[in-house]
Amino acid sequence: MTGYMMISKLNRLISRATHNGATEVVIVDTKQIVVDDVLADFCLKPGCENYGLSGSCPPHVSGPAGFRKILEGFSQALFFKIDVPLDILYSSDRREIFQLLHDIAASTEHAAHEMGFVRAKAFAGGSCKNIFCGEHPHCQVLFGNGNCRHPDHARPSMSGFGINVTKLVETAGWTMEWGKPNTDDMTTKLGNVYGLVLIH
């Protein structure tokens, strides 16, 4: 693939993610992705309420060691965020925001596959059990027939792989500033949620 073709396809993926709801999108070199074992350990201690509840969260994923192996096969990644008013992010409506986050990640991954990036792999913030299957007592992957109820939407959580989102935000040139004023409404404070799609 020529450099021009690669740039064209990456720009199309950026447009796709933005069209689907991402606030900002950047392409990063996978060498800039920091993987930290300690971050993944936080899922267990002090503990995440979703620990062990889905096939996409610890201890059912390969964790930091596995993610480092995955990264060896990729050179670039698409990193994106959604800016969200804090009053929504901390309300019952937050589930819809995280569903959108996973949808953007999944649809971008799918678009990448169609463009020839057949090994593209997406990750997103939050546990898919809580986001998509909160009304079900168990994850079907773990306690059912082994098939995810939402394979076209749910993606693995970045936390369980030790992906250092703070460092990625710095690499992107963004600021992770909770409480940043929304330019449309200075009384509304913003937070952010993030997703990552590995490209070849």
Disulfide bonds with the S-S distance in Angstrom:
none
